[in-house]
Structure formats: C-alpha cells, structure tokens
Amino acid sequence: MVTAAAREETFNAQRLEAVFGACFAARWRTRLVGGAGEPFYQPARSAGEYHLLHYRLDYFASALHEVAHWCIAGTRRRRLPDFGYWYAADGREPVQQRAFEAVESRPQALEWFFSRACGYRFRVSNDNLAAGEHDCLPFQRSVLEQARRWRQSGLPQRASVFYKALAEEFGTAAQLRDAPFELEQLQ
C-alpha cells in the first residue's frame, strides 16, 4: 500500500516543473511556476525574459492541465495573457458551460495523457461546482473521443515531447504503449 507521504513525494509538482524546464526552457523560453492563486499564462514582457505558465498552488493536476493548454496554444495565443481565453467563474449558466466544455475537451484529453505518463489518476473537471446538477456525460465523451483521436494520430509536437519526458521521469513508458482509453476511467 502506498502511503500518503510516498504519494505526495511521487506526485510533487516540482518534478513537473523540472521536466517542463528540461523540455522547454531553452527553446521556448517558458517556465512552469507553482504557487498561484489561479492558473495564468503570462507572456514574456521583453526579449530577455521567460514566458511564465502559472498553476494553482502546488497542485499536480493543475500543473498538468496548464501544460496541456500551453502545448495546444499556437504562436498567436502564446503571445496573449492567458492565451487570450475568456474565463467565467464557477456558477456558469448552461450556455456558458457548454462553451467552456467545447474549448476544454482538447486540453483535458491531453491532461489525461500526461496523467497516465505520470501514473496519476485523471479526473475530468467541468470546473463548475456551484452550478449544481449537470450532465457531465457528453463532456466526458468529448474528452474520450479526443484522447482516442490523438492515440491514433499522435500528440501535438510539444505535447509529445512532454509526454515522453514524463513517462521517462515517472518510469511508465513500457506500460503505456497499449493502454486503452475508456469512458469508465472518467467516472
């Protein structure tokens, strides 16, 4: 049985910062930084500075999720604060929630890959706890479909680099080759 202390040591977000830095600091001049009250991407203010990808507090899953957004963002979006995305706080109306889910299925599918590379349990997040009852199944299916598409076609370039580096760091490479993506894993 894995103790809480061993789990905390294994899933220490600073390990993710180190892997991210080894993969992207030099070429992409981007750093992953914990301790934020809310996740936020800050493009560099000048040529000599780093872009900063802030994740919430020291949360392992938050770091994986923010890296997923960064790996998907194109050149134009990486020049904008928080990639130019809107964010409506918890308690979104149904229309806002559907819009959120439409843009979140790709980063959450990628976060699922990253979680697997670490041996960490992935949980789909509709990020809307105050809204009460909500049918999460369509969103879960969307995340699943995107994960399966990427499993067939391959991950985006930066995502593939990070995924492979995580699998190396966490010693999961051999067991991930044929791991299926199933809806039951999201519930």
Helices and strands as residue ranges (DSSP letters): H 4-10, H 13-28, E 30-36, E 40-42, E 51-56, H 60-72, H 75-78, G 81-84, H 94-118, G 129-131, H 137-153, H 157-170, H 173-176, G 183-186
